[in-house]
Amino acid sequence: MGASTLLLTGNIDTIAQMSCNPAIGGQAKGQMVREIDALGGEMGINTDLTGIQFRLLNESKGPAVQSPRAQCDKKAYQFRLKHTLELQSNLQVFQATVTELVFTGQKVTGVRTNLDIEFSGVTVVVTTGTFLRGLMHIGQNKNEGGRLGDFSSKTLSASLIKAGVKLHRLKTGTPPRLLGRSLNFSKMEEQRGDASPTLFAFHDTRDPAGLFHVEQNGEQYIGWQPGSHQVSCWMTHTTPETAQLVRDNLHKSAMYSGEIEGVGPRYCPSIEDKFVRFADKPRHLLFLEPEGRSTNEYYVNGLSTSLPFDIQLEMVHSIPGLENAQLLRPAYAVEYDFAPPTQLYPSLESRKVENLFFAGQINGTSGYEEAASQGLIAGVNAVHKVRREEPLIIGRHEAYIGVLIDDLVTKGTNEPYRMFTSRAEYRLLFNHGSAELRLLHHAKAHSLVSSTRLARIEEKKRQTDYWITFFETHKAPAGQGTLGDVIRSSTMGGGAMPEFPVEFSSQSEALRQEVMYRVGYQGYLAREQRQIKKLSQIEKIKIPPSIDFMQVRGLRKECAIKLSATKPYTLGQASRISGVNPSDISILMVLIEASRGGAKR
């Protein structure tokens, strides 16, 4: 966007380091990565060029819930993105730990660092991850830090509290890392990558020339041809011995001994939680994921724990294939501060402090993809705030990113929030291949992609619309209706596909897949579009920030209290607050209309 930007980080060498598993994507998360790519973000292309295994989840189900997922080379992912930042114009990267914010009245105007260097900025985006008063637990052992071997930001919390920002505690965890040569893979089930990998970036609208090098200065980017030389993951499982070890030592777990006050992620539970909450399950699946091509380190997906190290060792050795495993790093839980996100506007700007934005785990989310989505939106809106322009607000009906941010700022969260397809009312519209077309108007309006790529996306949209119209208007032979009818019949398992024109077959695979999805599921997609149109009116009605909900006649007290706490941006957002019912929305609508001079109606 051409804005002068400073990135401050406690350690330049750990920019983009994957603190947890070396994977990007998954259910709903894969769609979000494609949305990030459609809005000019780096996560998709960085994943494609450092990925070591690609799999399309839910391949046997409908395209709407199919999600790409990739294992990455952990170090290659990290180094490539660090290099990308170093070569980015208008961006300065500097190593320093922010110790406090600088305020002028109720506006943030800069930051102070541990080096006694101050930086001024019109806007500040805070992205602290798990480092805000981060505390790691291994049994009764405690160490300060946002992740193993890294620092803890201990003073910034006090600065935020002083500014009126409320903070609470959350918890997350990570499993042990094992030495590959100490594992017996013959006792595990191999999981190979897809022969035809589904990538994250939209390569059909990109200029491929700039992927591996920067022509103007000859610097070589790290990375390889996407989808080439894939490696395998391996599946094993816990045993009755594993379960007994965990149950016998629950009192030693930091989570169950009362050492941790923060709430953990319900949808990514520790092994202790699994054996307590799912006591009827005879075993739990575990996935051995390689951390890279140039390391022998493996991540044990599904074995997150905060048990003492000696118990961890016994537990690992009770698992088939891991009987002689050597631990390179122990599992641990990490507890950290977060700011409940109902304190934010939909732009991710603080309601308490002007020009201050929050993104990532400080907003209560869990996962690389959720953090990257927020970082992108907060960054765009920090620029718009400087330029006094309208913020980028993505609707719930447009993208998973819109659902994520609306859920956070409207409903808040008291546990690490993770995106699922079930959270989106209009998920049939969110197939991963449509992200560029869905978000084209935002990318164009906010100058988020290059002019050449924008032109290619617009041409792709024209071609997509043309072929949809073609199939819906051209008759099929033998009285079968239109070509679209035949495609729908085939999609639902009722016959063969029609013969396609050569011109359509010569289009890119991405375009053909999108057209086939739109035509094949036309009825379902149209139903969701009708629902969106029906509800769009209240989404457009903005609530004046001056309204005192406690003084609105006829509004129930419970509703007024919740509205006062959340301060919704639109009537649509207000309608999604727990405890606000349709009659409350009607009262607000009348009040807003009256304030606009529409009292007669």
C-alpha positions in Angstrom: 0.0 0.0 0.0 3.1 2.2 0.0 3.0 3.1 3.7 6.2 3.7 5.6 6.3 0.8 8.1 8.5 -0.4 11.0 8.5 -4.0 12.2 9.9 -4.4 15.7 10.6 -8.0 16.9 12.4 -9.4 19.9 14.5 -11.7 17.7 14.9 -11.2 13.9 16.2 -14.7 13.6 12.8 -16.2 14.7 10.6 -14.1 12.4 8.0 -16.6 11.0 9.2 -19.4 13.2 6.5 -22.1 13.6 6.2 -22.4 17.4 4.0 -25.4 17.1 3.5 -27.9 14.3 5.2 -27.4 10.9 2.0 -27.2 8.9 -0.2 -24.6 7.3 -3.9 -25.1 6.4 -6.5 -27.7 7.4 -10.3 -27.5 7.7 -11.4 -23.9 7.2 -7.8 -22.8 7.8 -6.8 -23.8 4.3 -9.6 -21.6 2.9 -8.3 -18.7 5.1 -4.8 -19.0 3.6 -6.2 -18.8 0.1 -8.2 -15.7 1.2 -4.9 -14.2 2.6 -3.3 -14.8 -0.8 -6.3 -13.2 -2.6 -5.7 -10.1 -0.4 -2.0 -9.9 -1.2 -0.6 -11.7 1.8 2.5 -13.9 1.8 1.4 -17.0 3.7 0.2 -19.0 0.7 3.1 -18.5 -1.6 5.6 -19.0 1.2 3.9 -22.3 2.0 3.9 -23.5 -1.6 7.6 -22.8 -2.0 8.7 -24.5 1.2 6.1 -27.2 1.5 7.3 -30.8 1.8 3.8 -32.6 1.7 0.5 -31.5 0.4 -2.9 -33.0 1.1 -6.5 -32.0 0.3 -8.6 -32.8 3.3 -12.2 -34.0 2.9 -11.5 -34.9 -0.8 -14.4 -37.4 -0.8 -16.8 -34.7 0.3 -18.2 -31.6 -1.5 -15.8 -28.9 -2.7 -17.2 -26.4 -0.2 -15.6 -28.2 2.7 -12.4 -29.5 0.9 -9.4 -27.8 2.6 -5.8 -27.8 1.5 -3.1 -28.6 4.1 0.7 -28.7 3.8 3.6 -29.8 5.9 6.4 -27.2 5.6 10.2 -27.3 6.0 10.2 -25.3 9.2 13.5 -23.5 8.7 13.0 -22.9 4.9 9.5 -21.4 5.7 11.1 -19.1 8.3 14.1 -18.0 6.3 12.2 -17.3 3.1 9.7 -15.1 4.9 12.5 -13.2 6.8 14.2 -12.6 3.4 10.9 -11.4 1.9 10.6 -8.8 4.7 14.2 -7.7 4.2 13.5 -7.0 0.5 10.2 -5.3 1.0 10.2 -1.6 0.0 8.9 0.9 2.6 9.5 -1.7 5.4 12.3 -1.4 8.0 12.9 -4.4 10.3 14.6 -3.8 13.6 15.4 -6.0 16.6 14.2 -4.7 19.9 11.7 -5.7 22.5 8.9 -3.2 23.1 8.6 -2.5 26.8 5.8 0.1 26.8 3.6 2.2 24.6 3.8 6.0 24.3 0.5 7.8 24.6 -0.7 11.4 24.1 -4.0 11.6 25.7 -6.1 8.7 24.5 -4.0 8.2 21.4 -1.0 6.0 21.0 2.0 7.8 19.4 4.8 5.4 19.6 6.7 2.7 21.6 9.7 2.5 24.0 12.1 -0.5 23.8 14.5 -2.4 26.0 17.3 -0.6 24.2 16.1 2.8 25.5 15.3 3.7 21.9 11.9 5.3 21.2 10.0 5.0 17.9 7.2 7.3 16.8 4.3 6.2 14.7 0.8 7.5 13.8 -0.6 3.9 14.3 0.7 0.9 16.2 -0.2 -2.7 15.6 0.4 -5.1 18.6 1.1 -8.7 17.7 2.5 -10.3 20.8 1.6 -14.0 20.2 2.2 -16.0 23.4 5.0 -13.7 24.6 3.0 -11.3 26.7 4.1 -12.4 30.2 4.6 -15.8 28.7 5.2 -18.6 31.3 6.1 -22.2 30.2 5.2 -25.2 32.4 6.7 -28.7 32.4 5.2 -30.4 35.4 6.1 -28.2 38.4 9.0 -26.6 36.5 8.3 -23.0 35.3 10.3 -20.9 32.9 9.5 -17.4 31.5 9.2 -17.3 27.8 6.7 -17.2 24.9 8.2 -20.5 23.6 11.1 -22.8 24.5 14.4 -21.0 24.3 12.8 -17.6 23.7 12.0 -14.5 25.8 9.0 -13.2 27.7 7.6 -9.7 27.3 7.1 -8.7 31.0 6.4 -5.0 31.0 4.1 -4.3 28.0 1.1 -5.7 29.9 1.3 -3.0 32.5 1.4 -0.4 29.8 -1.7 -1.8 28.2 -3.6 -2.0 31.5 -2.6 1.6 32.3 -4.2 2.6 29.0 -7.5 0.9 30.0 -7.1 -2.3 28.1 -8.4 -5.4 30.0 -6.1 -8.5 30.0 -6.9 -12.1 30.9 -4.8 -15.3 30.7 -5.0 -18.2 28.1 -3.0 -21.4 27.7 -1.8 -23.4 24.8 0.6 -26.3 24.6 3.0 -28.2 22.3 4.1 -31.9 22.1 7.6 -33.3 22.3 10.0 -33.4 19.3 11.7 -36.7 18.5 14.8 -37.8 16.7 13.8 -39.6 13.5 16.5 -42.2 13.5 15.4 -43.5 16.9 11.9 -44.3 15.5 10.6 -47.6 14.2 8.4 -46.6 11.2 7.6 -50.2 10.4 5.1 -50.1 13.3 3.4 -47.1 11.9 1.0 -46.4 9.0 2.5 -44.3 6.2 0.7 -41.2 5.0 1.9 -39.9 1.6 1.1 -36.6 0.0 -1.3 -36.2 -2.9 0.1 -37.1 -6.3 -1.5 -33.9 -7.7 -1.0 -31.3 -4.9 -3.5 -28.6 -4.2 -1.5 -25.4 -3.6 -2.4 -22.3 -1.6 -1.3 -19.4 -3.8 -3.2 -18.5 -7.0 -0.4 -19.3 -9.4 -2.7 -18.8 -12.4 -2.9 -15.1 -11.8 0.7 -14.6 -10.8 3.9 -13.8 -12.8 6.0 -16.9 -12.1 9.3 -15.1 -12.9 9.7 -13.6 -9.4 9.1 -16.6 -7.3 12.7 -17.8 -6.6 14.8 -14.7 -7.2 14.8 -10.9 -7.2 16.0 -9.8 -10.6 17.0 -6.3 -9.7 19.7 -7.3 -7.2 20.2 -11.0 -8.0 19.4 -12.3 -4.5 18.3 -15.9 -4.5 15.2 -16.8 -2.6 15.1 -20.1 -0.7 12.5 -22.6 -1.9 11.7 -25.2 -4.5 9.1 -26.1 -7.2 5.8 -26.4 -5.4 4.7 -30.0 -4.7 8.0 -31.6 -5.7 9.8 -34.4 -3.8 7.2 -34.8 -1.1 8.0 -36.6 2.1 5.7 -38.9 4.2 4.1 -38.5 7.5 3.4 -41.5 9.8 0.4 -42.4 11.9 0.5 -44.4 15.2 -1.7 -44.4 18.4 -1.7 -44.4 22.2 -2.0 -47.7 24.1 -3.7 -48.7 27.4 -0.2 -48.3 29.0 -0.2 -44.6 27.8 -3.6 -44.0 29.3 -2.6 -45.5 32.6 0.6 -43.5 32.8 -1.4 -40.3 32.2 -4.2 -41.1 34.7 -1.7 -42.1 37.4 0.2 -38.8 37.0 -2.5 -36.3 36.5 -1.7 -34.6 39.8 1.8 -33.8 38.4 0.4 -32.1 35.2 0.6 -28.3 35.3 -2.9 -28.2 33.9 -4.5 -30.4 36.5 -2.4 -29.4 39.6 -3.7 -25.8 39.6 -0.4 -24.3 38.4 -2.0 -22.8 35.3 -4.9 -20.3 35.6 -5.3 -19.8 31.8 -8.0 -21.6 29.8 -6.7 -24.1 27.2 -7.9 -24.8 23.6 -11.0 -27.0 23.7 -10.5 -28.2 20.1 -6.8 -29.0 20.4 -6.7 -30.7 23.8 -3.7 -32.0 25.7 -3.3 -35.7 26.1 -4.3 -35.3 29.7 -7.6 -33.7 28.5 -8.2 -36.5 26.0 -7.9 -39.3 28.5 -10.1 -37.4 31.1 -12.8 -36.1 28.8 -12.9 -39.0 26.4 -12.4 -41.8 28.9 -14.5 -44.2 26.8 -12.0 -44.0 23.8 -9.6 -47.0 23.8 -6.9 -45.0 22.0 -6.0 -41.7 20.4 -4.4 -41.3 17.0 -1.0 -39.6 16.8 0.8 -38.2 13.7 4.6 -38.1 13.2 5.3 -35.0 11.1 8.8 -34.3 9.7 10.0 -30.8 10.6 11.9 -30.4 7.3 14.1 -31.9 4.6 17.4 -31.0 6.3 16.6 -32.2 9.8 15.8 -35.5 11.4 13.4 -33.9 13.9 9.8 -35.1 14.1 6.7 -33.4 15.6 4.2 -35.7 17.4 0.8 -34.2 16.5 -1.7 -35.1 19.2 0.6 -35.5 22.2 0.6 -32.1 23.7 1.2 -32.2 27.4 2.5 -30.4 30.5 3.5 -33.6 32.4 7.0 -33.8 33.9 9.8 -34.8 31.6 10.3 -38.3 33.2 6.6 -39.1 32.6 6.8 -37.7 29.1 9.6 -40.1 28.4 7.7 -43.1 29.7 4.6 -42.0 27.8 6.4 -41.7 24.5 8.0 -45.1 24.9 4.6 -46.7 25.5 3.5 -45.9 21.9 4.0 -48.3 18.9 7.1 -47.3 16.9 8.3 -44.9 19.6 9.6 -47.6 22.1 13.2 -46.3 21.7 12.5 -42.7 20.8 14.9 -40.0 21.8 13.4 -36.7 22.8 15.1 -33.6 21.3 12.7 -31.1 23.0 10.2 -31.7 25.8 6.5 -31.0 25.6 5.3 -28.0 27.5 2.3 -25.7 28.2 2.6 -21.9 27.8 0.4 -19.4 29.6 0.1 -15.8 28.4 -1.9 -12.6 28.5 -4.6 -11.7 25.9 -6.9 -8.8 25.5 -10.6 -9.9 25.2 -11.4 -8.8 21.6 -14.8 -7.3 22.3 -12.6 -4.2 23.2 -12.0 -3.8 19.4 -13.8 -2.3 16.5 -14.3 -4.5 13.4 -11.3 -2.8 12.0 -9.3 -4.3 14.9 -8.6 -0.8 16.3 -8.9 -0.5 20.1 -12.0 1.1 21.4 -10.0 2.3 24.4 -7.0 3.9 22.7 -7.1 5.6 19.3 -4.7 4.4 16.6 -3.8 1.2 18.5 -4.6 -2.1 16.7 -4.4 -5.7 17.9 -3.9 -8.8 15.9 -3.2 -12.5 16.5 -3.1 -14.4 19.7 -3.4 -11.3 21.8 -7.0 -11.3 20.5 -7.6 -14.8 21.9 -7.1 -16.9 18.7 -5.1 -20.0 18.2 -3.3 -20.9 15.0 -0.9 -19.4 12.4 -3.7 -18.9 9.8 -6.1 -17.0 12.2 -3.1 -14.8 13.3 -2.0 -14.0 9.7 -5.6 -13.1 8.7 -5.9 -10.6 11.5 -2.4 -9.2 10.9 -3.3 -8.5 7.3 -6.6 -6.7 8.2 -5.1 -4.8 11.1 -2.2 -3.7 8.9 -4.4 -2.5 6.1 -6.6 -0.6 8.5 -3.6 1.0 10.3 -2.7 2.5 6.9 -6.3 3.7 6.3 -6.3 5.3 9.7 -3.2 7.3 8.9 -4.8 8.4 5.6 -8.2 9.1 7.1 -9.9 6.6 4.8 -12.7 4.1 5.4 -11.5 0.8 7.0 -11.5 -2.6 5.3 -14.3 -4.6 6.8 -14.9 -8.1 5.4 -18.4 -9.4 5.9 -19.4 -12.8 7.3 -20.9 -13.5 3.9 -17.7 -12.9 2.0 -15.0 -14.9 3.7 -13.8 -17.0 6.7 -11.7 -14.0 7.6 -14.9 -12.0 8.0 -16.5 -14.7 10.2 -13.3 -14.8 12.3 -13.1 -11.1 13.0 -16.9 -10.7 13.5 -16.9 -13.6 16.0 -14.1 -12.1 17.9 -15.3 -8.5 18.2 -19.0 -9.4 18.6 -19.0 -12.5 20.8 -15.5 -12.5 22.2 -13.9 -15.7 23.5 -12.9 -17.2 26.8 -10.7 -19.9 25.2 -8.3 -20.0 22.3 -10.5 -19.4 19.3 -10.0 -21.7 16.3 -11.8 -21.4 12.9 -14.0 -24.3 11.7 -16.2 -24.6 8.7 -19.2 -24.9 11.0 -18.8 -21.3 12.3 -19.7 -19.9 8.9 -23.4 -19.6 7.9 -22.5 -19.3 4.2 -19.7 -21.8 3.9 -21.0 -23.2 0.6 -19.9 -19.9 -0.9 -16.4 -20.2 0.7 -14.9 -23.0 -1.5 -11.1 -22.4 -1.4 -10.8 -21.9 -5.2 -13.2 -18.9 -5.2 -11.2 -16.7 -2.7 -9.7 -14.4 -5.4 -13.1 -13.8 -7.1 -15.0 -13.3 -3.8 -12.5 -10.8 -2.5 -11.6 -9.1 -5.8 -13.5 -5.9 -5.0 -11.6 -5.5 -1.7 -8.2 -6.2 -3.3 -8.9 -3.6 -5.9 -10.4 -0.9 -3.6 -7.5 -1.2 -1.1 -4.6 -1.6 -3.6 -3.6 -5.0 -2.1 -2.2 -6.7 -5.2 -0.2 -5.5 -8.2 -1.9 -4.0 -11.2 -0.8 -6.9 -13.4 -2.2 -9.5 -11.1 -5.4 -7.5 -10.6 -5.9 -7.4 -14.4 -5.5 -11.3 -14.5 -8.0 -11.7 -11.7 -10.5 -9.5 -13.5 -10.0 -11.5 -16.7 -10.5 -14.7 -14.7 -13.7 -13.4 -13.3 -15.0 -12.4 -16.8 -14.2 -15.8 -18.1 -15.8 -17.5 -15.1 -19.0 -15.5 -15.6 -19.0 -16.1 -19.3 -18.8 -19.9 -19.0 -21.4 -20.1 -16.2 -23.8 -18.2 -18.5 -22.8 -20.4 -21.5 -23.6 -23.6 -19.6 -26.9 -22.3 -18.2 -28.2 -21.1 -21.6 -27.0 -23.7 -24.1 -29.2 -26.7 -24.7 -27.9 -30.2 -24.2 -28.7 -32.9 -26.7 -31.6 -35.4 -26.5 -33.9 -33.1 -24.4 -31.8 -33.1 -21.3 -32.3 -29.5 -20.6 -29.3 -27.1 -20.6 -25.7 -28.1 -20.3 -25.9 -26.8 -16.7 -28.7 -29.3 -16.0 -26.6 -32.2 -17.2 -23.6 -31.0 -15.1 -25.8 -30.8 -12.0 -27.2 -34.3 -12.7 -23.6 -35.6 -13.0 -22.5 -33.7 -9.9 -25.2 -35.5 -7.9 -24.2 -38.9 -9.3 -26.8 -39.2 -11.9 -24.9 -39.5 -15.2 -21.9 -38.6 -17.3 -20.6 -35.1 -17.9 -21.5 -33.4 -21.2 -18.9 -32.9 -23.9 -17.2 -29.6 -23.3 -16.2 -27.0 -25.9 -12.5 -27.0 -26.8 -12.3 -23.4 -25.7 -13.5 -24.3 -22.2 -11.1 -27.3 -21.9 -8.2 -25.0 -22.8 -8.9 -22.8 -19.8 -6.8 -23.1 -16.6 -7.7 -26.0 -14.2 -8.5 -23.4 -11.5 -11.0 -21.6 -13.7 -12.6 -24.9 -14.9 -13.0 -26.1 -11.3 -14.6 -22.9 -10.2 -17.1 -22.9 -13.1 -18.0 -26.5 -12.5 -18.6 -25.8 -8.8 -20.7 -22.8 -9.5 -22.8 -24.6 -12.1 -23.0 -28.0 -10.3 -24.2 -26.5 -6.9 -26.1 -23.6 -8.5 -29.3 -24.3 -6.5 -27.6 -24.4 -3.1 -25.5 -21.4 -3.8 -28.5 -19.4 -5.0 -30.3 -20.2 -1.7 -27.4 -18.8 0.4 -27.3 -15.7 -1.8 -31.0 -15.1 -1.2 -30.5 -15.4 2.5 -27.6 -13.0 2.4 -29.7 -10.5 0.4 -32.5 -10.8 2.9 -30.2 -10.0 5.8 -28.1 -7.4 4.0 -30.3 -4.5 5.0 -29.5 -4.6 8.7 -25.8 -5.2 7.9 -25.7 -1.9 6.1 -27.3 0.1 8.9 -24.5 1.7 11.1 -25.2 2.4 14.7 -24.2 5.9 15.7 -21.4 5.7 18.3 -23.1 8.4 20.3 -26.1 6.2 21.2 -26.5 5.5 25.0 -28.1 2.1 25.0 -29.0 2.4 28.7 -31.2 5.4 27.8 -33.1 3.7 24.9 -36.8 3.4 25.9 -38.2 -0.1 25.5 -34.8 -1.8 25.4 -34.5 -4.6 27.9 -31.9 -4.0 30.6 -29.9 -7.2 29.8 -29.8 -6.2 26.2 -28.8 -2.6 26.9 -25.9 -3.8 29.2 -24.6 -6.2 26.5 -24.9 -3.6 23.7 -23.1 -1.1 25.9 -20.3 -3.5 26.5 -19.9 -4.5 22.9 -20.8 -1.2 21.2 -21.7 -2.9 17.9 -20.8 -1.3 14.6 -23.9 -2.2 12.7 -27.4 -3.6 13.4 -26.2 -6.8 11.9 -23.4 -7.1 14.4 -25.8 -6.2 17.2 -28.2 -9.1 16.1 -25.4 -11.6 16.6 -24.7 -10.7 20.3 -25.9 -13.3 22.7 -29.0 -12.0 24.6 -30.1 -9.5 21.9 -33.4 -10.6 20.2 -35.3 -9.4 17.1 -37.6 -7.1 19.1 -34.5 -5.3 20.4 -33.2 -4.8 16.9 -36.6 -3.4 15.8 -36.4 -0.8 18.6 -32.9 0.2 17.5 -33.9 0.4 13.9 -36.8 2.8 14.7 -34.4 4.9 16.8 -31.8 5.1 14.0 -34.4 5.9 11.4 -35.8 8.7 13.6 -32.4 10.2 14.1 -31.9 10.3 10.3 -35.2 12.1 9.8 -37.2 9.1 9.0 -39.6 9.4 12.0 -42.7 9.6 9.8 -42.2 6.1 8.5 
